[in-house]
Amino acid sequence: MGNNLIVFVICLFGIIESRAQQVAKIDTSNFLYSVPTISSEIAKAENTSAGPEKNDLVVYEDNWCQVEFLLASQLEKVKTMLTDYKKFESENRTKYGWKNVYVRIFEKESILSGKADLNSVMSLLKQNKNGNLFLSSTEGNAKANNGFSIYIGGNISLYGTTTERGIHELCAEVGQKPDNKNLMKTFSLLNEKCHIILVDWIGQVVLIEGKSNEKYVWKP
């Protein structure tokens, strides 16, 4: 029995060693990314074990700020980055994903600093309740520090983070089969009152004003 056990262990070790060698030979250059671009910034997580509740929003970390509101004064910076990103995306696109990911390093200004806080935005949008914001990753869900979410209907939510100065980031999470009229209505209100633009980074498009006219849309 002892000899058989030793033989079994030796054989098992040989199998494990062989598999380890196979794993070590995997060519990571063949891995593909599921999204072509991500933000270099992401909300910090709170030290809490609390999970999302009914009115809370869960955003997958790769979706962070993929559709976001920015100050109109940053339009030229956005145009420069989108032009650069378009070339990068085309060069790295394959049939099933992207060979590399474009990391957006974008110095943001507080989106509504000195102009509006969360309560005034909710009042403008005629929303009377908001939820917390959670970030989802392979490790699970984590509550975003100073995060918020506002469901505007049509399977679309706004989300972002706040500081003592106001709203630092304001983004949109667009679900399946969304009612895009809700997003356009929201953008028109915020654009008129707060002078902001709406950027769809993956879609490579900027809405400059809340009017249905081609001259108010910019693409690289």
Buried (B, 14 or more C-beta within 10 A) or exposed (E): EEEEEEEEEEEEEEEEEEEEEEEEEEEEEEEBBEBBBBBEBBBEBBEEEEEBEEEBBBBBBBBBBBBBBBBEEBBEBBBEBBEEBBEBBEEBEEEEBBBEBBEBEBEBEBBBBEBBBBEBBBEBBEBEEBBBBBBBEEEEBBBBBBBBBBBBBBBBBBBBBBEEEBBBBBBBBBEEEBBEEBBBBBBBBBBEBBEBBBBBBBEBBBBBBBEEEEEBBBEB
